[in-house]
């Protein structure tokens, strides 16, 4: 007898309530930006890091701080600057004269939610300090390995306009981010609402407005629920076909790696869970593909000179790959 695919086997009520509560709490301060907020929530559920890119003044840092406020977990912020050293991020060994030995003093990266502001303002040696902890959730210093606190999530912001005093993020670093979210300007009505919120003091004195919603234990439970959601073989093949097309596209110098395929799978499951389903459909995949792939693909110099963007190429690829029915 054929199983009914639409019978829910996972109770997602608590997850959906928590997601809605976080949306409402952030909405007390932030106007619009629903796509960014949903992708941030999906990243939490998919256990992934997020790179937020946008011009100054579009509430990148504020949204990250509000999200941290909604989560009942330790939070730290690192302001990346050109003179920042790796030891300023991960910590350093300090000599203790009483014991006659060196002791490791942990840096700000040892937290549950880490906000890295203006990540592209630090050079490659400082960027390299993040490689191990973002992928393996551990840090090795002087031959000793220290496990990162769990849950561990990095939110990083960068400005796409300014070039002076900035450094291009290495491809290996970009690949460690689950999403790259591009934050756009608000609409006219949204900007009017922003002015009203600012007049009321919501954008500066938000500590008393935004409440904690999610604990570390609840987050772990929701992540396990999301990871267990169902996905049909044809949807898995759809994901693989999309990433495979990026490797054979003449407009791309670098296509997506298997890590990109896994990232699409995990984030599509997160979107399905946020939408109250215990199974993934092609629409979930289509909704997360741009945010998962845009920072992993490199356009050929010729196409880049023509003004072609990764998002345009991704749109072409999605039109080319057959959507499973």
Residue, then its C-alpha position, 0 to 999 in steps of 0.5 A: x500500500x502506498x504511503x501518504x506522503x502528506x501525513x506529518x510524522x514530526x510535530x513542528x508546532x513548537x518550532x513554528x511557534x518559536x520562528x514566528x515569535x522571533x519574527x515578531x520580536x525582531x519586527x518590533x525594531x526592524x521594518x521589512x527585511x523579511x528575506x534576511x530574517x527568514x534566511x537567518x532563522x534557516x541558518x540557525x536551524x541548519x547549523x550554518x554561518x551567515x555572511x550579510x552584505x549590504x551598503x551602510x545603514x540597512x540594519x545589517x548589524x542591528x538585525x544580527x544584534x536583535x537576533x542575538x537578543x532573541x536567543x538565550x545564549x552567550x553573544x560576542x562581537x568582534x570589530x574587524x580592522x586592518x590591524x586585528x591579529x589572529x590572537x585578538x580573535x582566538x586568544x593567546x597563551x599568557x605566562x603565569x608566573x605563579x605556576x611557571x607555565x603558559x595558560x591559554x586565554x580565550x578570545x571572543x570567538x569562544x562564544x555561542x553567537x559571534x557577530x563579526x562586523x566588517x569582516x572584509x576589513x582584516x587581512x588574510x592572516x586574520x581571516x585564516x584564524x576563522x577557517x578551523x573554527x567555522x568548519x570544525x568548531x574547534x581551535x588549535x593553539x600551540x598544538x592543543x585543541x579547544x572545542x568551540x562552545x555549542x551551539x556555535x554560529x557566526x554572523x558576519x557583515x561586509x560592505x560591498x561598496x567601499x574598496x579602500x581598506x578592505x580585503x577580498x575574502x578567500x574562496x575557502x573562507x566564503x565556502x564556510x558560510x551557509x548563506x550570503x544574504x544581500x540586503x537591499x534598500x527598503x521601499x518608500x513605505x518601509x522607509x517612512x516606517x523606519x523614520x517613525x520607529x526612529x522617532x519613537x526610539x525603537x532602533x536605539x533603545x530596543x533592549x526593553x522591546x525585544x524578549x528572549x525566545x529560544x534557548x540553546x536546548x530548544x535550538x538543539x531539539x529543533x535542529x535535530x527535527x529539521x535534520x530528520x525531515x524527509x526528502x524524496x530521491x527526485x528532490x535530491x537529484x534536483x539539488x545535485x543537478x543544479x550544482x552540477x550545472x554550475x560546474x559546466x557553465x561557460x560563464x563560471x570560472x568556479x562552480x559549486x563544490x559538494x559542500x554547496x550541495x549539502x548546504x542546499x539540502x540542509x537549508x531546504x530542510x530548514x525552510x520546509x520545517x519553518x513552513x510547517x512541513x516534515x518533507x522538502x519540496x522543490x520550492x524549498x530548494x529554489x528559495x535557498x539556492x541563490x543565498x547558498x550559491x552566490x558567494x561560492x561561484x566565480x564569474x569568468x573575467x570576460x562575463x564579469x566585464x560585461x556586468x554579468x552577476x552570479x545571481x543572473x547566472x544562477x537564475x539561468x541555471x534554475x530555468x535550465x534544470x527541470x523541476x521534479x513534479 
